[in-house]
């Protein structure tokens, strides 16, 4: 089972590959707006999260503001991944 630190590190690496920003700009408290993620970036994150963790990120989660920063995204992935693993056990 993945912990939130592992998930954050992997998402951080993904965002650093996508955007030309400094590593210290990507924190758990970083909003997607501050990271300047656009709709195409969200799609790339969705695809990567589905491949890596088997977790579906519905676009509405971002559009509605339910997931607005890295910490919320990491928490959501950890919770959904744990729930999925429990259901499969």
The 8 nearest C-alpha neighbors of each residue, nearest first, counted from 0:
[[1, 2, 81, 84, 80, 77, 3, 5],
 [2, 0, 5, 3, 6, 77, 80, 4],
 [1, 3, 5, 4, 6, 0, 77, 7],
 [2, 4, 6, 5, 7, 73, 77, 1],
 [5, 3, 7, 6, 2, 8, 1, 73],
 [6, 4, 8, 3, 7, 2, 9, 1],
 [5, 7, 3, 9, 4, 8, 10, 73],
 [6, 8, 4, 10, 5, 9, 11, 73],
 [9, 7, 11, 5, 6, 10, 4, 12],
 [8, 10, 12, 6, 11, 7, 5, 13],
 [11, 9, 13, 7, 12, 8, 6, 14],
 [10, 12, 8, 14, 13, 9, 7, 15],
 [13, 11, 15, 9, 10, 14, 16, 8],
 [14, 12, 10, 16, 11, 15, 9, 17],
 [15, 13, 17, 11, 16, 12, 18, 10],
 [14, 16, 12, 18, 17, 13, 11, 20],
 [15, 17, 13, 14, 18, 12, 19, 11],
 [18, 16, 14, 15, 13, 19, 40, 12],
 [19, 17, 15, 20, 16, 14, 36, 34],
 [18, 20, 15, 17, 21, 16, 14, 22],
 [21, 19, 18, 22, 15, 24, 34, 25],
 [20, 22, 24, 23, 19, 25, 15, 18],
 [21, 23, 24, 25, 20, 15, 11, 26],
 [22, 24, 25, 21, 26, 20, 11, 29],
 [25, 23, 22, 21, 26, 20, 29, 34],
 [26, 24, 23, 22, 29, 11, 27, 34],
 [25, 27, 29, 28, 24, 23, 69, 70],
 [28, 26, 70, 69, 29, 25, 68, 7],
 [27, 29, 26, 70, 69, 68, 30, 25],
 [30, 28, 26, 68, 27, 69, 25, 33],
 [31, 29, 68, 33, 32, 67, 28, 34],
 [30, 32, 34, 33, 68, 36, 67, 35],
 [31, 33, 35, 30, 34, 36, 67, 29],
 [34, 32, 30, 35, 31, 29, 36, 24],
 [33, 35, 31, 32, 36, 30, 29, 25],
 [36, 34, 32, 33, 31, 37, 18, 30],
 [37, 35, 34, 40, 31, 32, 41, 38],
 [36, 38, 40, 39, 35, 41, 32, 31],
 [37, 39, 41, 40, 42, 36, 43, 58],
 [40, 38, 42, 41, 37, 43, 36, 44],
 [39, 41, 43, 37, 38, 42, 36, 44],
 [42, 40, 44, 38, 39, 43, 45, 37],
 [43, 41, 45, 39, 40, 44, 46, 38],
 [42, 44, 40, 46, 41, 45, 47, 39],
 [43, 45, 41, 47, 42, 46, 48, 40],
 [46, 44, 42, 48, 43, 47, 56, 41],
 [47, 45, 49, 43, 44, 48, 50, 42],
 [46, 48, 44, 50, 49, 45, 51, 43],
 [47, 49, 51, 45, 50, 52, 46, 44],
 [48, 50, 53, 54, 46, 47, 55, 52],
 [51, 49, 47, 48, 53, 52, 46, 54],
 [52, 50, 48, 49, 47, 53, 54, 46],
 [51, 53, 54, 48, 49, 50, 80, 76],
 [54, 52, 49, 50, 51, 55, 48, 80],
 [55, 53, 49, 52, 48, 80, 56, 79],
 [56, 54, 49, 57, 53, 45, 48, 46],
 [57, 55, 45, 58, 54, 60, 49, 48],
 [56, 58, 59, 60, 55, 61, 45, 62],
 [59, 57, 60, 61, 62, 56, 41, 42],
 [58, 60, 62, 61, 57, 63, 64, 65],
 [61, 59, 65, 58, 66, 63, 57, 62],
 [60, 62, 64, 66, 59, 63, 58, 65],
 [61, 63, 59, 64, 60, 58, 65, 66],
 [64, 62, 65, 61, 59, 60, 66, 58],
 [63, 65, 67, 66, 61, 62, 60, 59],
 [66, 64, 60, 63, 67, 61, 62, 71],
 [67, 65, 64, 61, 71, 60, 72, 68],
 [68, 66, 64, 30, 31, 65, 61, 71],
 [69, 67, 30, 31, 29, 71, 70, 66],
 [68, 70, 27, 72, 71, 29, 73, 28],
 [71, 69, 27, 73, 72, 68, 28, 74],
 [70, 72, 74, 66, 69, 68, 73, 75],
 [73, 71, 69, 75, 70, 74, 66, 76],
 [72, 74, 70, 76, 75, 71, 7, 69],
 [75, 73, 71, 77, 72, 76, 78, 70],
 [74, 76, 72, 78, 73, 77, 79, 71],
 [75, 77, 79, 73, 78, 74, 80, 72],
 [78, 76, 74, 80, 75, 79, 81, 73],
 [79, 77, 81, 75, 80, 76, 74, 82],
 [80, 78, 82, 76, 81, 77, 83, 75],
 [79, 81, 83, 77, 82, 78, 76, 84],
 [82, 80, 84, 78, 83, 79, 77, 85],
 [83, 81, 79, 85, 80, 84, 78, 86],
 [82, 84, 80, 86, 81, 85, 79, 87],
 [83, 85, 81, 87, 86, 82, 80, 88],
 [86, 84, 82, 88, 87, 83, 81, 80],
 [85, 87, 83, 84, 88, 82, 81, 80],
 [86, 88, 84, 85, 83, 82, 81, 80],
 [87, 85, 86, 84, 83, 82, 81, 0]]
